[in-house]
Structure formats: C-alpha cells, structure tokens
Amino acid sequence: MLLSISAFLIAACVGSGPTPSELPEIAIIVDDIGYDYTQGRRIIELQGAFAFAILPFAPHTKDLAQFANDLGKDVILHLPMEAQNNNHLLGPGALRMQMTQNEIRTSFLESLAAVPHAIGVNNHMGSRLTGEREPMRWLMQVIHNHDDLFFVDSRTIQDSLALREARLADIPSVSRDVFIDNVQTAAHITAQLARLVEQAKTSGHALGIAHPHKITIAVLQDWRPADSDVALIKLSDYIRKYRSPARPQAARLPPLDPSPSKGREQRHYSGSTENPYTQR
C-alpha cells in the first residue's frame, strides 16, 4: 500500500512540470559559416537543433552546407549586404547600394545557388543596405518568388527595414532578439544565453545569433536548454510558429523590371575573401 502511494506521488510530481511542447521555445542561428573548415565542422557537430547561416562563395561553403544537411541541421544563405563601414569584409556576392534592381536579383540568385540546401536567408552585415527601402523591396520581391524560402532580419541596425519589407512581400519572416557572442568571453556569452532564455520566457519564444568562435563552441557544448526550462527548436519550426504577420497589401506586388537599367555596369565579384567573423 505504501509503495502504491509513493508511486502515485512520484507520478503526480513528474506530471506537474511542463512538457517539452509547453516550454518557451528558442532558435539559434550560427552565422559566418564557410571560411574556417575546422571550426565550422566543430560547431555543426554540436548536439541540438542549431541552424547554420553559410556565406556564399566562401572556400568551404558547399562542403559545410552539405555536412550540416547530412546531420539534419537547417541551412540558410548568409547574404552579405553593404554596411556603414568595414565593407572590405563583406566577401563576394554582396548586395550594394549602387546596384540596380536587376543586379540585386541576379546577385541574389547566384548566391542562393552557391549554398546547397538553403531553406532561408538572413543578412550578413548590412547596416547600410537594410535601412534603405528600395533595395530591400527589390530583394524581397525576388525572395517572394521562391515560395519555400523564409527571411530572418539579423537586425544589425535598430531601424532596419528588412523585416517590414519581408512582411509586405508576404515572406515568412522573423527578426533576431539577442546577439549571443558580440563580446567573446565565456562570461558574456553565458549572460547573453541567459538573456535569450528570459526573453523566451517573457514572450514565449526568442531567436539568438551566434558565430563559430572557439569560445562560443566551448560554452554551447556545456549549455543545456532544458536546465533553463526552455526548448531549442529548429529554425524552420520557429519560423512556422512565430513568423511575423503579413501586411494586408502584401498580395499585390509590382512586377520586377526584366532588364538591367541602362548605363549601369553589371556586378562583379570584387569583395575580399578575408574571414568576416565579428563584423557587422
């Protein structure tokens, strides 16, 4: 009889906690994959549903995208966009202010094709371009034509227009909540993970962005989301559940200009192949 009562009490206690489906949910994207093969493999091998944003035309883009996909991880295109400074670190495939509508379309499609298994897009740098309505509108029109793609605004500037234009184009989209390793110390990364957890508990969900630094990998290896009563879910599931609502006028998009503007040179890859880690 005592054994039965004890079993009942244990079952009641276990059943009183939240189930995994009831926990606040977190997604984490690891940006800047493609330059360092060893660090890239190490972070892709981490346990958990991390997503990986891979730069187009980096030395190890295709191999690391394939490796992540083989492990069942979400892969997205980490699309370089012009910033307020440090543009020498953009790398090839960058979208720039002087580009025409057709050049942006062509550049984007080439970058997308360069990253195998990409199911979405987020911006690399872009502190200048994401604040400009017209190039963002042109980009989102192209993404809109790929019904299976989503967009994540990395929010490298506070007044980014990227999410707004993605919503206007009726693209499944979300924005970043927390940069996890903008300062590369174990204490800061741990504190930022705690901030991400608190954001998820407040809002029900939160999205973080990290990078393949050695210290980041070391901290994430020991991090257990369940110990903080949150669930780490795939980015594709996060988008499906928490995408920003579409704007009413999203259904009617103006057609793309089918030809480049006269008097503009076609884009060419002149960016540096320098490792762009930590740059915004």
Secondary structure, 3 states (H helix, E strand, C coil): CHHHHHHHHHHHHHHHCCCHHHCCEEEEEEEEECCCHHHHHHHHCCCCCCEEEECCCCCCHHHHHHHHHHCCCEEEEEEEECCCCCHHHCCCCCECCCCCHHHHHHHHHHHHHHCCCEEEEEEEECCCHHHCHHHHHHHHHHHHCCCCCEEEECCCCCCCCHHHHHHHCCCCEEECCEECCCCCCHHHHHHHHHHHHHHHHHHCEEEEEECCCHHHHHHHHHCCHHHHCCEECCHHHHHHHHCCCCCHHHHCCCCCCCCCCCCCCCCCCCCCCCCCCCCC
